[in-house]
Amino acid sequence: MPPSVPQADPMQTSAAAAQLMKLLAEFNPGAVEFTEANEAALRPLPHGDSWGQFVKLVQGYAFAEAQAQLHQAQTELEALK
């Protein structure tokens, strides 16, 4: 994560990720807007350049792939706790 990106509250990150997982699982096009609106909370999940790739998947409606990446990122984050 670049140093210019502020740290998000872990509770907000977890809540935003759970909501986004639900939207992705439902193939809900609102996932695109949700991702953009909640970038600050979600950005800590994918590491490094993965955020841009993740956003491209969501914006391209590749929800299954985005969901898999988000799940992996959540698993990695949980392992760090």
N, C-alpha and C positions, 0 to 999 in steps of 0.2 A: 504494500500500500504506500503510495507516495506520501512524503511528510506533510504536504499541504492539505491532505484529507483529514479532517478532524475525526477523532474517535467517536463512534456512536455508542449510545447506551446499550449494553448487551441485551437488556430486556426488550428494548425497541427493535433491535436487530432480530431477536428471536421471534417476536410477535409479527414483524413485517415478513419474515421468511415463511412463517406458518401460513399467513394470509396469501402470500404469493404462491406457495405450494398448492393451496386450495384452488386458486384461480387457474394455475397451469394444469392441474389435474382435470379441471372442468373444461379445458380448452376455451376459457373465457377470454375474449379479446381485450377485456379490461385489464388484463395482466400487463399490457404494454404501458398504459397510462399509470398503473399502480407502480410499476418498476421505476418509471421516470419521476413520479411524485415522491417516492420513498427512497431515492438514491442514497441519501445520507445514512439511512438506517441499514440498507442492504449492502452497500459497497464493501463493508468489512468482510463479507463472506467470501467471494472469489478473490484469490490472491493475485497481486501484480496485474499483468495484462489481461487476466481472465475476466475482469469486469467488462471491458469493451466487447469481448467475445460473447459473454453472457447476454449483454444488452442486445447485441445483433441477433442472437437466437430468438430472444423474446420479440423484438421488433419484426423479425421475419416469420413470426408465428410458428417457430420450431419448438413448440411447447414441450414435447416429450424430451427433447435433448436439453432444453433449459431446465426442466424439472430434474433430470438426472444430474446435471451440473450443480444445481442448488442443493440437492440431497447430499452429494459428495462434499460440498463446501460446509454444510451443516454438520456432517459427520466429523470432518476435520476440526471444525471449531469446537465441537463437544469434546473431542479427544484432548484439546489443549487445556480444558478446564481442570 
